[in-house]
Amino acid sequence: MRPNYLILILLTLMIVLGIFMSRDPERAAQMSQMYRDAAFTGETRQMVLMLLAVGIGAFIVYLTVTRR
């Protein structure tokens, strides 16, 4: 099976499961609470964004330096 088809199948499955989970009000409330609990807040969010920016910048520099 080609990787494109596998990715398409996984995305479709994720969408169907998301729709199914959001239709149940109790499950939707649990998912909403889970997202709130897992979210980064305050200083942690700033550190994660800074690390992400540095990582993306380093990757761009790497691609620029190794380009032939």
N, C-alpha and C positions, 0 to 999 in steps of 0.2 A: 504494500500500500504506500502510495506517495505521501510525503510529509504534508503537502498542501491539503490533501483530503483529510488527513488525521487532524490537522489544526481546525479545519472547517467543521468536522464532526464534534470536536471538543467544544468549540464556540457555540454550536447549536445546542449541545447538551447543557452547557452552562446557562444559556438563555432560557431554555425550557424549564430547568430546575429553578431559576430565579423567578420566573413567572409563577410557577407552582407554589413556591415558598411564600411569595408576597400575597397570594390570594387568601391565605389563612391569617386572620387578624392576630391571633395569639403568636404564631410563628413570626409574623412581620414585626411585632413588638419586641420579641426576643432578638431578632436580627438587628433591629434598630438600636437596642441597648448594647448589643455586642459591638456594633460599630462605634458607639460613643465610648465604650470602655477601652477599645483598642486604639483610639485616636491619640496622636501625640499632642501634648499641650505645652504651651509656654516655651521655656528655654530648650526643652527637648526637641520641639518642632524646629526651632531655629538652628540647633546643632545638626539635625538630620538634613535640613535644607542646605546648610553650608557644606556638609560632607558630600552631598549629592552634586552641588555646584562644582566643588573641587574635583570630584571624580569625573564629571563630564568634561571639565576643562582639561584635565590631565589626558583624557582619552582623545580629545581634539588635538592637543599638542603631540601626542603619540602618533596619531594618523598623519599629521602634518610633517613630522620629522622623518617618518619611515616611508613617506610617499616617494616613489621613484619616477 
